[in-house]
C-alpha cells in the first residue's frame, strides 16, 4: 500500500465521519458553542473539504466511478445547479437560495464523493457502517434520556441545551414549545426526524444481528423500535410494520417479529393517534379529497399549480421548474397555493411548488432505482426496506430532507449502490457484509 493511498483512506474516512456527526448533531453543537451560524455550517465546511479531497484524488489517480446506479443523483446534482440560476432569476434572495441549495442539493456531491472512496477502498465500508451505527445509537439513546429526564424525573427539558435552544427558536416564531410529553425530539427540531432515524436503526441493527448473531445488535434494534414509540412517530410505526411484512416474505424468521411489532404498533396507534379516534377530522379530511377530485374545489387547500392566476404559459413554466430555492412561507404569501387538506400537511407539494415537477420526477427515478434492483442477497432486501423508511417520509413532513437525516440517507444510499457494484464486479470488502 502506498503512502498516498493510506493517507487518502484515513483522511477520507475521518472527513466523512465529521460530515455525518456535525450534520446529525448540528443542533446540539449550535447550543453548546452558542453560535447558530457556525454550528449549522460545520457539516457544509466538511462536505466542501471532502469534495476538495476528491478532486485531488481524481487528479492524482485519474479514475472515477460513475455507473447507471448513480444516474438519478447526477441528474439531481445538475438540476440543483439549474435551480440556483432559476432562483436568482426569480429574485428569491441570495442568502435563502444558498441555504436551501445546501439543504436540498449540495449534499448530493457528498454522495458522489462517498461512493468514490467506498468503491476504490472497499475496506472503508465496514468502518463507515460502525460510525453510522454509533450516530444512530446516540440519537436513539437521547430519546431515552429525554424521556427519563422529563417524564420520570419530572425535570424541565428546557435545561437540556439543544431542546432549550429549539424552544427559544420556536417561541420567537410564535410556535408551540416542546415540553414533557410522549413525543421526544432527540437532537432534531421535530419528533418525526427522530422517529425516522429510529425506524432506520431498527432495521439496520436487525440485519446486523442476523449477520453476526451478536445479541447487542438485537438489543439495539429493539431499542430503536422503542425509540419510534418515544418519538410518537405514527407514520413510522406504520412503515416499520410494512417493512417487516416485506421482509417476512423473504425471511420466515421475521414473521414472529412482524407479528409482535404489528401488535405493539396497533396498540400505540390506538392510544395516541388522533387519526384513530378523531372521526370528525377523518371525515373532513376525506371530504376534502373528495371535493378536490370531483369538483376541483381549491378552497380545500390543494392545487398542483403554485401560480394559480395569469397566463397559461407562465403557470406551466412554474409547474415545470417551481418557484425556486427560497423560503416556502414567503413564497406562499405571494398568492400561491396552500399546502395541505384541512390542516393536514402534505409537504411533498412544497417540493412541487419550489422545484417543479422535474424534481418530483427525479425523486421518482431515485426511488425506482432502488426497488428495480435484483435481490442478489439479503443485504439488498434489507436495504430496500431501510430506504423505504426515508421515501415514505416525503409526502407528509419531508423528514428525509432535514439536515442530518439527509446525510444519513446519503450514506445508506451510497452503501446500497456500492454493495450492488461490489456484487456485480465480484468485490468482497468484508466476509460479514
Secondary structure, DSSP 8 states (H G I E B T S, - for coil): --HHHHHHHHHHHHHHHHHHHHHHTHHHHHHHHT-HHHHHHHHHHHHHHHHHHHHHHHHHH------GGGHHHHHHHHHHHHHHHHHHHTT--HHHHHHHHIIIIIHHHHHHHHHHHHHH-TTHHHHHHHHHHHHHHHHHHHHHHHHIIIIIS---GGGSHHHHHHHHHHHHTT-----SSS---TTSSSHHHHHHHHHHHHHHHHHHHHHH--HHHHHHHHHHHHHHHHTT-HHHHHHHHHHHHHHHHH-TTHHHHHHHHHHHHHHHHHHH-HHHH-HHHHHHHHHHHHHHHHH--GGGS--S-S--SS-HHHHHHHHHH-S-SS-HHHHHTTT----SBTTB--THHHHHHHHHHHHHHHHHHHHHHHHTS---SHHHHHHHHHHHHHHTTTTTT-GGGSTTHHHHHHHHHHHHHHHHHHHHTT--S-TT-
